[in-house]
Amino acid sequence: MSNALVTERTQAVKRDLGLVMKILDILAEREEVSVIQRMEVEGYDERVVAYHLRRMHEAGLLDAEAIVSPSTESRLISVLPFGLSWAGHEFHDSMKNKTVTSQLKKG
């Protein structure tokens, strides 16, 4: 079996940049800087959201509390986000600008 996260329906979770943007939007628009214990994104299974939060944290996009394995500190179990890192803001702005630019080219 591959290293991909597998859901109960045995579907591997793939990187979803649409979900990444939704998470970035949610965190960028928050006025409160507190830990989100359970992030919900409409239309997405919570395990898929949790997978993306872990990958985004590993990529340096999130300010978050990392929960690691007690036996293997390099194993990231969960991420409790509270905001975007500087790199997260930069990536978010870049992606929004690309979206606007592509929409202008279409229109």
All heavy atoms as an XYZ file, in Angstrom:
844
protein
N       0.841     -1.181      0.000
C       0.000      0.000      0.000
C       0.882      1.239      0.000
O       1.896      1.276      0.658
C      -0.920     -0.021      1.229
C      -1.892      1.147      1.240
S      -3.091      1.046      2.579
C      -4.147     -0.218      1.935
N       0.475      2.281     -0.703
C       1.270      3.505     -0.789
C       1.181      4.305      0.500
O       0.410      3.987      1.392
C       0.789      4.349     -1.970
O      -0.463      4.925     -1.658
N       1.954      5.381      0.552
C       1.947      6.247      1.723
C       0.752      7.191      1.751
O       0.606      7.962      2.679
C       3.237      7.069      1.767
C       4.424      6.195      2.096
O       4.284      5.148      2.693
N       5.602      6.630      1.693
N      -0.105      7.149      0.739
C      -1.255      8.044      0.669
C      -2.250      7.711      1.775
O      -2.428      6.555      2.143
C      -1.936      7.937     -0.689
N      -2.895      8.745      2.290
C      -3.950      8.552      3.273
C      -5.092      7.832      2.587
O      -5.488      8.176      1.484
C      -4.419      9.915      3.800
C      -5.633      9.919      4.720
C      -5.253      9.294      6.060
C      -6.125     11.330      4.932
N      -5.631      6.803      3.216
C      -6.716      6.043      2.626
C      -7.937      6.186      3.517
O      -7.871      5.972      4.724
C      -6.334      4.555      2.473
C      -7.482      3.763      1.874
C      -5.088      4.413      1.620
N      -9.065      6.570      2.923
C     -10.296      6.735      3.680
C     -10.981      5.386      3.835
O     -10.547      4.389      3.271
C     -11.251      7.717      2.962
O     -11.659      7.124      1.731
C     -10.590      9.054      2.738
N     -12.094      5.354      4.576
C     -12.838      4.117      4.775
C     -13.330      3.562      3.437
O     -13.512      2.370      3.297
C     -14.024      4.367      5.703
C     -13.611      4.595      7.126
C     -14.781      4.884      8.038
O     -15.939      4.874      7.575
O     -14.535      5.120      9.219
N     -13.534      4.410      2.471
C     -13.988      3.972      1.156
C     -12.811      3.565      0.279
O     -12.955      3.386     -0.895
C     -14.776      5.095      0.489
C     -16.042      5.420      1.237
C     -16.820      6.505      0.505
N     -17.805      7.059      1.403
C     -17.723      8.211      2.001
N     -16.688      9.006      1.799
N     -18.668      8.632      2.804
N     -11.638      3.447      0.866
C     -10.386      3.060      0.210
C     -10.019      3.964     -0.959
O      -9.498      3.520     -1.959
C     -10.392      1.578     -0.246
O     -11.368      1.410     -1.257
C     -10.631      0.650      0.916
N     -10.304      5.243     -0.826
C      -9.890      6.216     -1.826
C      -8.697      6.982     -1.281
O      -8.754      7.521     -0.188
C     -11.021      7.202     -2.139
C     -12.231      6.548     -2.767
C     -13.383      7.513     -2.905
O     -13.519      8.454     -2.137
N     -14.225      7.275     -3.882
N      -7.631      7.026     -2.053
C      -6.454      7.781     -1.639
C      -6.771      9.273     -1.693
O      -7.455      9.734     -2.594
C      -5.280      7.464     -2.549
N      -6.286     10.008     -0.711
C      -6.479     11.456     -0.689
C      -5.418     12.084     -1.574
O      -4.229     11.805     -1.430
C      -6.382     12.015      0.742
C      -6.493     13.526      0.739
C      -7.461     11.411      1.614
N      -5.860     12.910     -2.499
C      -4.943     13.604     -3.392
C      -4.946     15.084     -3.052
O      -5.928     15.613     -2.535
C      -5.364     13.397     -4.842
C      -5.298     11.948     -5.250
C      -5.717     11.753     -6.676
C      -5.649     10.279     -7.016
N      -6.140     10.000     -8.342
N      -3.850     15.735     -3.374
C      -3.746     17.171     -3.119
C      -4.829     17.892     -3.909
O      -5.004     17.693     -5.098
C      -2.370     17.663     -3.521
C      -2.142     19.123     -3.192
C      -0.758     19.537     -3.518
N      -0.529     19.400     -4.957
C       0.578     19.748     -5.568
N       1.586     20.203     -4.867
N       0.704     19.623     -6.856
N      -5.568     18.730     -3.211
C      -6.677     19.476     -3.799
C      -6.400     20.964     -3.588
O      -6.611     21.491     -2.493
C      -7.978     19.040     -3.123
C      -9.219     19.724     -3.661
O      -9.124     20.830     -4.242
O     -10.311     19.158     -3.475
N      -5.911     21.637     -4.629
C      -5.569     23.059     -4.487
C      -6.797     23.923     -4.249
O      -6.701     24.987     -3.635
C      -4.778     23.543     -5.700
C      -3.349     23.009     -5.773
C      -2.646     23.501     -7.032
C      -2.546     23.385     -4.545
N      -7.962     23.468     -4.690
C      -9.199     24.188     -4.375
C      -9.444     24.202     -2.877
O      -9.803     25.238     -2.303
N      -9.249     23.064     -2.229
C      -9.392     22.982     -0.773
C      -8.316     23.810     -0.086
O      -8.597     24.516      0.888
C      -9.338     21.526     -0.308
C      -9.336     21.303      1.203
C     -10.525     21.967      1.881
C      -9.285     19.807      1.503
N      -7.094     23.735     -0.591
C      -6.011     24.544     -0.013
C      -6.406     26.017     -0.035
O      -6.247     26.731      0.958
C      -4.682     24.300     -0.770
C      -3.622     25.323     -0.362
C      -4.180     22.887     -0.522
N      -6.938     26.488     -1.157
C      -7.349     27.895     -1.247
C      -8.483     28.218     -0.283
O      -8.503     29.292      0.332
C      -7.754     28.249     -2.688
C      -6.583     28.531     -3.593
S      -5.482     29.843     -2.979
C      -6.566     31.275     -3.039
N      -9.424     27.295     -0.117
C     -10.520     27.530      0.832
C      -9.984     27.650      2.253
O     -10.408     28.527      3.015
C     -11.563     26.415      0.742
C     -12.401     26.498     -0.510
C     -13.444     25.402     -0.578
C     -14.233     25.552     -1.872
N     -15.362     24.645     -1.943
N      -9.043     26.789      2.606
C      -8.438     26.852      3.941
C      -7.671     28.165      4.105
O      -7.795     28.849      5.130
C      -7.522     25.636      4.190
C      -8.362     24.359      4.277
C      -6.680     25.834      5.452
C      -7.555     23.071      4.277
N      -6.904     28.537      3.091
C      -6.165     29.805      3.148
C      -7.127     30.982      3.278
O      -6.884     31.915      4.054
C      -5.288     29.967      1.909
C      -4.107     29.010      1.786
C      -3.452     29.144      0.414
C      -3.089     29.230      2.885
N      -8.225     30.955      2.521
C      -9.229     32.032      2.603
C      -9.802     32.132      4.017
O      -9.921     33.227      4.575
C     -10.378     31.792      1.616
C     -10.013     32.044      0.169
O      -9.013     32.756     -0.100
O     -10.741     31.533     -0.716
N     -10.176     30.986      4.582
C     -10.755     30.963      5.935
C      -9.787     31.574      6.938
O     -10.156     32.432      7.749
C     -11.122     29.520      6.348
C     -12.319     29.015      5.538
C     -11.395     29.427      7.853
C     -12.573     27.518      5.648
N      -8.531     31.151      6.876
C      -7.549     31.640      7.848
C      -7.169     33.096      7.603
O      -6.949     33.850      8.557
C      -6.309     30.744      7.838
C      -6.557     29.318      8.352
C      -5.335     28.449      8.128
C      -6.960     29.330      9.819
N      -7.107     33.521      6.350
C      -6.748     34.906      6.032
C      -7.844     35.877      6.470
O      -7.552     37.011      6.842
C      -6.478     35.051      4.538
N      -9.091     35.426      6.427
C     -10.219     36.301      6.759
C     -10.539     36.335      8.250
O     -11.314     37.182      8.693
C     -11.453     35.865      5.965
C     -11.282     36.091      4.476
C     -12.365     35.439      3.629
O     -13.345     34.895      4.209
O     -12.239     35.470      2.397
N      -9.939     35.443      9.022
C     -10.209     35.409     10.473
C      -9.648     36.646     11.151
O      -8.540     37.061     10.871
C      -9.537     34.199     11.121
C     -10.206     32.906     10.847
C      -9.505     31.786     11.575
N     -10.033     31.711     12.944
C      -9.320     31.407     14.005
N      -8.043     31.153     13.903
N      -9.870     31.353     15.199
N     -10.417     37.209     12.058
C      -9.929     38.326     12.857
C      -9.347     37.822     14.176
O      -8.482     38.459     14.753
C     -11.061     39.322     13.107
C     -11.483     40.021     11.823
C     -12.536     41.079     12.062
O     -12.675     41.557     13.203
O     -13.209     41.428     11.085
N      -9.815     36.676     14.611
C      -9.367     36.090     15.867
C      -8.121     35.247     15.629
O      -8.026     34.534     14.635
C     -10.486     35.202     16.419
C     -10.218     34.636     17.762
C     -11.401     33.805     18.263
O     -12.511     33.953     17.751
O     -11.157     33.003     19.174
N      -7.169     35.347     16.535
C      -5.967     34.524     16.436
C      -6.005     33.531     17.596
O      -5.430     33.760     18.656
C      -4.680     35.368     16.480
C      -3.460     34.481     16.337
C      -4.697     36.429     15.404
N      -6.743     32.452     17.382
C      -6.840     31.395     18.384
C      -6.823     30.060     17.659
O      -7.111     29.976     16.469
C      -8.125     31.540     19.199
O      -9.249     31.431     18.346
N      -6.488     29.028     18.386
C      -6.395     27.697     17.803
C      -7.771     27.217     17.356
O      -8.757     27.370     18.073
C      -5.781     26.706     18.813
C      -5.884     25.282     18.325
C      -4.337     27.062     19.093
N      -7.812     26.643     16.174
C      -9.033     26.013     15.675
C      -8.902     24.526     15.994
O      -8.058     23.835     15.425
C      -9.207     26.223     14.155
C      -9.298     27.712     13.842
C     -10.429     25.474     13.649
C      -9.288     28.021     12.356
N      -9.719     24.058     16.921
C      -9.632     22.662     17.343
C     -10.061     21.702     16.238
O      -9.484     20.630     16.090
C     -10.505     22.426     18.582
C     -10.040     23.173     19.803
C      -8.736     22.624     20.355
O      -8.440     21.441     20.252
N      -7.936     23.502     20.947
N     -11.064     22.099     15.470
C     -11.572     21.239     14.390
C     -12.019     22.137     13.248
O     -13.026     22.824     13.369
C     -12.730     20.402     14.901
C     -13.256     19.424     13.891
C     -14.282     18.504     14.528
N     -15.096     17.941     13.474
C     -16.378     17.747     13.553
N     -17.026     18.050     14.663
N     -17.038     17.236     12.553
N     -11.263     22.137     12.179
C     -11.608     22.986     11.045
C     -12.596     22.256     10.144
O     -12.361     21.117      9.755
C     -10.377     23.383     10.243
C     -10.732     24.248      9.042
S      -9.296     24.893      8.193
C      -9.059     26.394      9.120
N     -13.683     22.931      9.843
C     -14.688     22.382      8.935
C     -14.708     23.229      7.676
O     -14.728     24.457      7.743
C     -16.061     22.387      9.600
C     -16.148     21.461     10.804
C     -17.520     21.466     11.459
O     -18.470     22.017     10.868
O     -17.628     20.919     12.567
N     -14.696     22.555      6.537
C     -14.805     23.220      5.247
C     -15.973     22.561      4.532
O     -15.965     21.344      4.309
C     -13.509     23.092      4.420
C     -13.658     23.791      3.074
C     -12.317     23.654      5.188
N     -16.965     23.371      4.201
C     -18.184     22.854      3.585
C     -17.868     22.033      2.332
O     -17.094     22.453      1.475
C     -19.113     24.014      3.220
C     -20.476     23.564      2.756
C     -21.435     24.724      2.519
O     -21.253     25.797      3.137
O     -22.344     24.541      1.711
N     -18.455     20.845      2.277
C     -18.291     19.976      1.121
C     -17.106     19.032      1.203
O     -16.868     18.251      0.280
N     -16.339     19.083      2.313
C     -15.147     18.243      2.458
C     -15.223     17.421      3.735
O     -15.609     17.931      4.791
C     -13.874     19.095      2.491
C     -13.550     19.719      1.160
C     -14.039     20.972      0.825
C     -12.765     19.040      0.225
C     -13.746     21.548     -0.410
C     -12.461     19.609     -1.002
C     -12.960     20.865     -1.311
O     -12.672     21.422     -2.531
N     -14.822     16.176      3.636
C     -14.726     15.283      4.780
C     -13.649     15.812      5.735
O     -12.598     16.298      5.278
C     -14.353     13.878      4.287
C     -14.283     12.874      5.411
O     -15.319     12.260      5.710
O     -13.179     12.721      5.989
N     -13.882     15.708      7.021
C     -12.931     16.255      7.994
C     -11.559     15.591      7.909
O     -10.544     16.215      8.184
C     -13.482     16.176      9.420
C     -13.617     14.783      9.974
C     -14.235     14.761     11.359
O     -15.406     15.149     11.499
O     -13.529     14.338     12.298
N     -11.492     14.325      7.501
C     -10.194     13.651      7.365
C      -9.398     14.219      6.190
O      -8.175     14.320      6.255
C     -10.386     12.143      7.199
C     -10.922     11.481      8.489
C     -11.338     10.094      8.239
N     -12.500     10.142      7.327
C     -13.230      9.117      6.984
N     -12.936      7.930      7.435
N     -14.254      9.245      6.182
N     -10.104     14.595      5.139
C      -9.436     15.200      3.977
C      -8.901     16.580      4.359
O      -7.785     16.939      4.006
C     -10.399     15.276      2.774
C      -9.786     16.044      1.614
C     -10.811     13.872      2.332
N      -9.702     17.336      5.111
C      -9.265     18.654      5.582
C      -8.043     18.487      6.492
O      -7.051     19.207      6.340
C     -10.406     19.399      6.318
C      -9.898     20.689      6.959
C     -11.559     19.693      5.355
N      -8.094     17.534      7.410
C      -6.973     17.305      8.333
C      -5.700     16.930      7.566
O      -4.608     17.406      7.903
C      -7.335     16.205      9.337
N      -5.836     16.104      6.540
C      -4.690     15.727      5.708
C      -4.070     16.965      5.069
O      -2.848     17.155      5.094
C      -5.144     14.736      4.629
C      -4.089     14.461      3.585
C      -3.082     13.537      3.827
C      -4.099     15.133      2.366
C      -2.105     13.287      2.879
C      -3.120     14.884      1.410
C      -2.128     13.963      1.672
O      -1.163     13.729      0.733
N      -4.908     17.827      4.517
C      -4.398     19.035      3.859
C      -3.769     19.998      4.858
O      -2.770     20.643      4.554
C      -5.509     19.707      3.040
C      -5.734     19.026      1.732
N      -6.391     17.818      1.625
C      -5.366     19.378      0.480
C      -6.412     17.449      0.357
N      -5.801     18.373     -0.358
N      -4.339     20.083      6.058
C      -3.735     20.937      7.092
C      -2.331     20.445      7.442
O      -1.410     21.258      7.598
C      -4.611     20.966      8.345
C      -5.913     21.756      8.235
C      -6.780     21.517      9.476
C      -5.647     23.237      8.037
N      -2.158     19.134      7.545
C      -0.822     18.593      7.840
C       0.157     18.937      6.726
O       1.281     19.367      6.982
C      -0.885     17.081      8.070
C      -1.557     16.694      9.381
C      -1.378     15.226      9.724
N      -1.830     14.304      8.689
C      -3.085     13.855      8.564
N      -4.016     14.254      9.421
N      -3.398     12.996      7.613
N      -0.252     18.735      5.484
C       0.640     19.031      4.355
C       0.947     20.533      4.279
O       2.086     20.930      4.009
C       0.015     18.584      3.022
C      -0.313     17.094      2.898
C       0.880     16.142      2.951
N       1.450     15.892      4.242
C       1.039     14.971      5.124
N       0.010     14.210      4.868
N       1.666     14.815      6.272
N      -0.043     21.380      4.525
C       0.163     22.824      4.489
C       1.103     23.271      5.608
O       1.929     24.161      5.404
C      -1.188     23.547      4.579
C      -2.058     23.338      3.356
S      -3.756     23.933      3.601
C      -3.462     25.716      3.591
N       0.987     22.646      6.768
C       1.892     22.960      7.876
C       3.317     22.548      7.517
O       4.268     23.307      7.739
C       1.428     22.266      9.154
C       2.328     22.484     10.317
N       2.434     23.694     10.953
C       3.182     21.655     10.952
C       3.314     23.599     11.935
N       3.782     22.369     11.948
N       3.463     21.360      6.948
C       4.789     20.892      6.532
C       5.406     21.818      5.482
O       6.619     21.983      5.444
C       4.694     19.470      5.967
C       4.405     18.427      7.021
C       4.109     17.064      6.440
O       3.738     16.948      5.247
O       4.240     16.089      7.192
N       4.550     22.427      4.656
C       5.029     23.337      3.610
C       5.335     24.728      4.151
O       5.810     25.595      3.414
C       3.996     23.434      2.487
N       5.044     24.952      5.447
C       5.338     26.243      6.056
C       4.293     27.311      5.809
O       4.545     28.496      6.002
N       3.076     26.897      5.410
C       2.024     27.867      5.101
C       1.198     28.270      6.318
O       0.516     29.290      6.283
C       1.083     27.309      4.020
C       1.737     26.961      2.682
C       0.703     26.353      1.739
C       2.394     28.181      2.067
N       1.246     27.481      7.377
C       0.373     27.714      8.532
C       1.149     28.020      9.804
O       2.210     27.440     10.049
C      -0.482     26.471      8.807
C      -1.360     25.948      7.692
C      -2.093     24.697      8.166
C      -2.335     27.004      7.216
N       0.587     28.912     10.609
C       0.965     29.018     12.016
C       0.024     28.054     12.714
O      -1.203     28.174     12.585
C       0.739     30.436     12.551
C       1.839     31.391     12.132
O       2.954     30.924     11.850
O       1.578     32.601     12.092
N       0.577     27.065     13.377
C      -0.264     26.027     13.956
C       0.449     25.331     15.096
O       1.675     25.359     15.193
C      -0.631     25.006     12.880
N      -0.344     24.704     15.927
C       0.157     23.828     16.977
C       0.251     22.438     16.381
O      -0.739     21.896     15.896
C      -0.815     23.836     18.160
C      -0.335     23.105     19.370
C       0.799     23.815     20.071
O       0.834     25.054     20.064
O       1.656     23.111     20.635
N       1.433     21.869     16.368
C       1.631     20.542     15.787
C       1.540     19.482     16.880
O       2.164     19.608     17.927
C       2.984     20.465     15.099
N       0.769     18.452     16.620
C       0.681     17.304     17.510
C       1.505     16.195     16.860
O       1.196     15.768     15.748
C      -0.787     16.822     17.680
C      -1.724     17.980     18.010
C      -0.853     15.687     18.697
C      -1.482     18.670     19.306
N       2.564     15.778     17.547
C       3.461     14.759     16.982
C       3.362     13.473     17.790
O       2.908     13.470     18.924
C       4.925     15.246     16.922
C       5.070     16.439     15.997
C       5.447     15.561     18.299
N       3.824     12.401     17.188
C       3.830     11.093     17.834
C       4.755     11.124     19.042
O       5.868     11.643     18.959
C       4.307     10.040     16.839
O       4.568      8.823     17.507
N       4.326     10.572     20.180
C       5.212     10.545     21.348
C       6.437      9.647     21.141
O       7.479      9.859     21.747
C       4.329     10.019     22.479
C       3.124      9.435     21.831
C       3.011     10.020     20.468
N       6.309      8.680     20.247
C       7.436      7.771     20.024
C       8.332      8.196     18.862
O       9.499      7.838     18.816
C       6.931      6.343     19.785
O       6.108      6.316     18.640
N       7.761      8.979     17.932
C       8.522      9.423     16.766
C       8.176     10.882     16.499
O       7.178     11.181     15.850
C       8.162      8.577     15.516
O       8.241      7.201     15.849
C       9.072      8.893     14.360
N       8.997     11.797     17.014
C       8.680     13.221     16.923
C       8.554     13.736     15.497
O       7.902     14.737     15.252
C       9.721     14.043     17.680
C       9.569     13.939     19.168
C      10.496     14.883     19.906
O      10.886     15.930     19.339
O      10.828     14.572     21.052
N       9.177     13.044     14.550
C       9.087     13.495     13.164
C       7.757     13.115     12.524
O       7.444     13.574     11.426
C      10.237     12.918     12.335
O      10.158     11.507     12.309
N       6.950     12.312     13.219
C       5.650     11.896     12.679
C       4.573     12.869     13.139
O       4.235     12.937     14.312
C       5.304     10.483     13.122
C       3.991     10.019     12.548
C       3.779      8.529     12.774
N       2.483      8.170     12.252
C       1.509      7.641     12.973
N       1.705      7.375     14.246
N       0.362      7.360     12.420
N       4.058     13.613     12.188
C       3.028     14.605     12.458
C       1.666     13.924     12.506
O       1.223     13.325     11.524
C       3.057     15.672     11.358
C       2.144     16.871     11.496
C       2.442     17.647     12.778
C       2.302     17.775     10.282
N       0.996     14.013     13.643
C      -0.303     13.366     13.835
C      -1.442     14.295     13.447
O      -2.362     13.914     12.748
C      -0.489     12.937     15.317
C       0.630     12.008     15.759
C      -1.864     12.335     15.549
C       0.655     10.677     15.070
N      -1.362     15.526     13.921
C      -2.446     16.473     13.709
C      -1.902     17.895     13.763
O      -0.828     18.134     14.303
C      -3.507     16.289     14.798
O      -4.605     17.129     14.584
N      -2.676     18.813     13.203
C      -2.307     20.224     13.207
C      -3.518     21.031     13.656
O      -4.625     20.833     13.155
C      -1.866     20.675     11.794
C      -1.703     22.170     11.726
C      -0.594     19.978     11.381
N      -3.302     21.913     14.610
C      -4.353     22.820     15.084
C      -3.972     24.227     14.614
O      -3.149     24.894     15.236
C      -4.458     22.762     16.607
C      -4.703     21.374     17.209
C      -4.672     21.441     18.722
C      -6.007     20.781     16.712
N      -4.550     24.667     13.502
C      -4.146     25.958     12.932
C      -4.713     27.139     13.708
O      -5.763     27.040     14.340
C      -4.738     25.906     11.523
C      -5.953     25.059     11.675
C      -5.596     24.029     12.710
N      -4.000     28.257     13.659
C      -4.544     29.505     14.198
C      -4.313     30.670     13.260
O      -4.786     31.771     13.511
C      -4.044     29.807     15.617
C      -2.569     29.736     15.812
C      -1.764     30.818     15.556
C      -1.985     28.569     16.288
C      -0.397     30.746     15.759
C      -0.620     28.496     16.500
C       0.181     29.587     16.230
N      -3.620     30.456     12.168
C      -3.427     31.536     11.205
C      -2.483     31.120     10.101
O      -2.058     29.971     10.023
N      -2.170     32.087      9.263
C      -1.228     31.870      8.179
C       0.144     32.373      8.579
O       0.264     33.388      9.262
C      -1.672     32.629      6.916
C      -3.010     32.242      6.312
C      -3.292     33.094      5.075
C      -3.064     30.779      5.972
N       1.162     31.671      8.151
C       2.528     32.158      8.318
C       2.757     33.250      7.272
O       1.915     33.484      6.398
C       3.518     31.012      8.093
O       3.456     30.587      6.734
N       3.912     33.894      7.321
C       4.247     34.893      6.300
C       4.202     34.243      4.919
O       3.626     34.772      3.976
C       5.620     35.490      6.576
C       5.914     36.662      5.699
C       6.537     36.641      4.493
C       5.554     38.017      5.937
N       6.612     37.902      3.960
C       6.002     38.768      4.838
C       4.898     38.672      6.972
C       5.825     40.143      4.746
C       4.730     40.035      6.877
C       5.186     40.755      5.771
N       4.811     33.052      4.819
C       4.823     32.319      3.542
C       3.402     31.963      3.110
O       3.089     31.972      1.921
C       5.674     31.062      3.663
N       2.543     31.649      4.078
C       1.143     31.351      3.775
C       0.427     32.544      3.181
O      -0.337     32.412      2.217
N       0.675     33.732      3.758
C       0.078     34.956      3.208
C       0.594     35.213      1.796
O      -0.174     35.573      0.899
C       0.375     36.164      4.104
C      -0.470     36.225      5.325
N      -1.800     36.574      5.295
C      -0.172     35.979      6.620
C      -2.297     36.553      6.521
N      -1.316     36.194      7.344
N       1.889     35.038      1.605
C       2.482     35.260      0.283
C       1.902     34.287     -0.749
O       1.562     34.679     -1.865
C       4.009     35.105      0.346
C       4.701     36.190      1.152
C       4.615     37.561      0.505
O       4.783     37.655     -0.718
O       4.379     38.542      1.242
N       1.795     33.009     -0.381
C       1.247     32.005     -1.286
C      -0.219     32.317     -1.602
O      -0.648     32.243     -2.757
C       1.378     30.606     -0.672
C       0.856     29.511     -1.554
C       1.589     29.064     -2.645
C      -0.371     28.918     -1.300
C       1.112     28.055     -3.462
C      -0.857     27.908     -2.109
C      -0.119     27.478     -3.195
N      -0.983     32.670     -0.576
C      -2.396     33.009     -0.746
C      -2.555     34.186     -1.702
O      -3.357     34.133     -2.645
C      -3.015     33.322      0.625
C      -4.472     33.596      0.594
N      -4.996     34.798      0.986
C      -5.520     32.828      0.221
C      -6.315     34.759      0.867
N      -6.657     33.574      0.402
N      -1.779     35.236     -1.485
C      -1.843     36.410     -2.371
C      -1.462     36.040     -3.798
O      -2.112     36.475     -4.752
C      -0.914     37.523     -1.867
C      -1.406     38.158     -0.580
O      -2.583     37.966     -0.209
O      -0.591     38.849      0.079
N      -0.436     35.226     -3.941
C       0.018     34.807     -5.260
C      -1.065     34.012     -5.993
O      -1.333     34.247     -7.176
C       1.284     33.950     -5.122
O       1.624     33.366     -6.338
N      -1.694     33.089     -5.289
C      -2.742     32.269     -5.906
C      -3.964     33.114     -6.261
O      -4.578     32.912     -7.302
C      -3.140     31.117     -4.975
C      -2.045     30.079     -4.804
S      -1.525     29.312     -6.360
C      -2.951     28.301     -6.705
N      -4.315     34.064     -5.395
C      -5.454     34.936     -5.699
C      -5.153     35.785     -6.920
O      -6.013     35.983     -7.779
C      -5.789     35.815     -4.490
C      -6.498     35.049     -3.392
C      -6.732     35.883     -2.168
C      -7.740     36.963     -2.426
N      -8.152     37.666     -1.214
N      -3.912     36.291     -7.030
C      -3.535     37.098     -8.191
C      -3.565     36.267     -9.466
O      -3.995     36.755    -10.517
C      -2.148     37.719     -7.993
C      -2.163     38.814     -6.945
O      -3.201     39.407     -6.661
N      -1.024     39.066     -6.355
N      -3.128     35.030     -9.399
C      -3.174     34.145    -10.576
C      -4.623     33.879    -10.986
O      -4.937     33.847    -12.169
C      -2.475     32.822    -10.289
C      -0.969     32.931    -10.247
C      -0.330     31.601     -9.951
C       1.179     31.767     -9.821
N       1.846     30.501     -9.496
N      -5.495     33.707    -10.002
C      -6.922     33.462    -10.292
C      -7.520     34.692    -10.963
O      -8.219     34.582    -11.967
C      -7.692     33.131     -8.990
O      -7.107     31.968     -8.417
C      -9.155     32.903     -9.265
N      -7.238     35.863    -10.428
C      -7.767     37.109    -11.011
C      -7.223     37.288    -12.421
O      -7.980     37.602    -13.347
C      -7.424     38.325    -10.115
C      -7.730     39.634    -10.825
C      -8.157     38.248     -8.800
N      -5.932     37.065    -12.607
C      -5.322     37.217    -13.920
C      -5.932     36.263    -14.935
O      -6.264     36.657    -16.042
C      -3.791     36.974    -13.842
O      -3.231     37.926    -12.920
C      -3.127     37.123    -15.190
N      -6.145     34.995    -14.533
C      -6.723     34.028    -15.473
C      -8.172     34.376    -15.789
O      -8.627     34.197    -16.905
C      -6.591     32.603    -14.952
O      -7.580     32.307    -14.005
N      -8.908     34.914    -14.819
C     -10.291     35.326    -15.065
C     -10.337     36.513    -16.019
O     -11.207     36.594    -16.880
C     -11.001     35.641    -13.754
C     -11.305     34.421    -12.928
C     -11.878     34.758    -11.567
O     -11.849     35.903    -11.119
N     -12.397     33.745    -10.894
N      -9.400     37.433    -15.868
C      -9.354     38.590    -16.765
C      -9.028     38.166    -18.200
O      -9.592     38.709    -19.155
C      -8.329     39.608    -16.286
C      -8.699     40.366    -15.012
C      -7.531     41.237    -14.552
C      -9.934     41.223    -15.230
N      -8.135     37.189    -18.345
C      -7.783     36.701    -19.665
C      -8.961     36.011    -20.338
O      -9.131     36.103    -21.553
C      -6.589     35.732    -19.587
C      -5.281     36.422    -19.313
C      -4.150     35.427    -19.243
C      -2.838     36.113    -18.909
N      -1.748     35.141    -18.802
N      -9.799     35.311    -19.554
C     -10.981     34.623    -20.095
C     -12.061     35.609    -20.500
O     -12.796     35.382    -21.445
C     -11.547     33.642    -19.073
C     -10.712     32.420    -18.854
C     -11.362     31.530    -17.821
C     -10.482     30.341    -17.484
N     -11.097     29.516    -16.439
N     -12.187     36.686    -19.707
C     -13.305     37.610    -19.865
C     -13.010     38.672    -20.835
O     -13.711     39.287    -21.513
